[in-house]
Amino acid sequence: MTGRQRCALNLGDIYRNYKPNIFEPMNITNRRKFIQKTGAIAAATFLGSLNAFAQNGPRKRIAMVGTGVRGLGMWGTSVKAEYDDILQFVGLCDINPGRVAYARRIMELDCPVYTDFDKMLRESSPEILVVTTTDSTHDEFIIKGLEKGIMVISEKPMTTDEKKVQAILDAERRTGNKVIVTFNMRFSAYVSKIWEILRSDEIGDIKSVNLNWYLDTDHGASYFRRWHGLRDIGGTLLVHKATHHFDTLNYWVDSEPEEVFAYGSLDYYGQKNSKISHSHCRPCPFKSQCKFYWDITVSSSAMGLYVDNEKYDGYLRDGCVFRKEIDIYDTMAVQYKYASGVKVSYSLTAFSPYEGYRLAINGTKGRLDTWIQQSMPGGVKAYQEIKIINLFGNVKTIQVMPQAGGHGGSDPLLKDRLFRYPDATDRLRQSAGSRDGAMSALIGIAARKSIDTGKIIRIEDLTELKPLAKKGRD
């Protein structure tokens, strides 16, 4: 990438294909009903302390760098709709002038827009910076924000290689400031329930974990249409996608990874796996015979954000999933060991017929089993089910209902912790800082290195961080 491209580019971090209402904020009425039902104090107990900022006084000045779909959907329209009483957007930045102008219009803001990140920091003087650019550029904006004394909130993954991890750690030590990494998965009712079960000693001491993750041919294919299909930008799905999974395992096991071995290959997507391929869908001569043809023109939001602004940077949002440039894996298997001795077997498949995952956690007293089906022929259950099986066959079933809001209700809780209840007790230990961001990314980085070299990779050889057998508090 050129120096200019390394400014503020988010080229569209979405989970699936566009829907016409992709930028609509969450239902505020439902949100208020939730608060009324649980009570403000009870709701606040979910929201841990990040020592972010007090709510007294004028609205806090917030800026965002990277105005793709992730920025707009997660940190743009919804934040403005829900936190306008305590936050004021003072700047948006993206290297693509058309995209950042579109973002301001969709967010209904009157703040300045920038293609020069340094200029935005100088002129807008934000107190909070949200980083939602392409993964390989996170470190640049995190470090500059830390050096300015700004509260920095970074999308996951924190960064994409070990040198950038170390640079962020060095910047924190040099400035005395801290970055927050947004692992929203920790905030889901299901994930936090498993954390509580594991703390209750129902299955005893954890000894091994099996996690098999499946991306269907809708969600999985979407990564290969986008910039995520390029290793230099997204770090492979072992970093971009699996950082969620690795952080959640770190959170559950309460330890840090020690050594990693992995296999990975491109078995389904990419030019070598298809007799037909093109640069992108719109002009493709194989539309009628390709099951992955996506008509971007039916989405006004996709057209407005991306297609109308291709002239500025050449980014094609409807990229062919079989194009020759794809150089990441779609089939991954990782074995790793925690400093506590817990062994993990993890896999990620990006072309499954259904979406979801299977999890088994084995302990000295029993086993926790669950199978989450997010998309399945014939429909899915309205609840998420966890089974606790002791070593002699007694079974207990726990049903967890997803909450209202994005990602099973986790997004509103994460943002409430950051912006509305920053000093509430962190009973569930959901706060995530640079060490959490580093340890989750380093598993994926080590797995990538293992695939390249065929060797076991030790985490302590990558950065200054020495894995802890028990994480405790940062």
ABEGO torsion letter per residue (X at the ends): XBAAAABBBBAGBBABBBBAAAABBBBAAAAAAAAAAAEAAAAAAABBBAGABBABEBBBBBBBBEABAAAAAAABAAAAAAAAAABBBABBBBABAAAAAAAAAAAGBABBBBABAAAAAAAAGBABBBBABBAAAAAAAAAAAAAAGBBBBBBOBABABAAAAAAAAAAAAAAGBBBBBBBAAAABAAAAAAAAAAAAGAAEBBABBBBBBBBBAAAAAAAAABAAABAAAAGEAAAAAAAAAAAAAAAAAGBBBABBBBBBBBAABEAAABABBBABAAABAAAAABAABBBAAABAAAAAAAAAAAAAAGBBAABBAABAABABBABBBBBBBBAAGBBBBBBBBABBABBEBBBBBBBAAEBBBBBBBABBBGEBBABBBBBBBBAAGBBBBBBBBBBBEBGGGAAAAAAAAAAABAABBBAAGABBBAAAAAAAAAAAAAAAAAAAAGBBBBAAAABABBBBABAEBX
